[in-house]
């Protein structure tokens, strides 16, 4: 029987990026389940090269090395399974903004159009890097556990969410998340897709992307975002930059 996820573990008080440290360990031959955590990152990043910002000791910052076969799971569904696992441990209000941002829906502010869709505030992010052709990936997850919104840079305060817990809650949440990942990585593809769809926050919303716009209609069997187009027909988008659009 293989060791549970999270062993061995390297914890750092401060590092540039837990994903970078985990990638180096992967290349050095570290085993499946190796975990890197940190109290603070100086160069944490999310998808599309964005900077991940969190005051020291206020967020769960982790990167997990996964080697195949992971229950013979397709690498394409790994981001979906990870997003569902994060929702499992962050509460019933957590939703997924395709492909794998974990958000909380907030009512529109007073300047928004009447009847507008709820705004989305980011609670957690997922970044997966690696070499699938070599049978491994690094799953990076950041969760705003004990962040105080007022401590964030001004430009992030309107778009960030937090669990609002104390710093002491980070370690228990990590244990819960590792257990949830263990379960979700064992799901069948159909179970992963169904669980993800239950938490989909974009379905029915107007969205835009580089080169187009349409209305989100959920995901297909490969995890691609399906949108209806203004002139009729559908498009299936691979992971990329998708924004909410004004109706």
Secondary structure, 3 states (H helix, E strand, C coil): CCCCCCCCEEEECCECCHHHHHHHHHHCCCCCCCEEEECCECCCECHHHCECCCCCCCEEEEEEEEECCCCCCCHHHHHHHHHHHHHHHHCCCEEEECCCEEEEEECCCCCCCCCCCCEEEEEEEEEEEEEHHHCEEEEEEEEECCCCHHHCCHHHCCCECCCCCCCCHHHHHHHHHHHHHHHHCCCCHHHHHHHHHHCECCCCCEEEECCEEEEEEEECCCCCEEEEECCCCEEEECCCCEEECCC
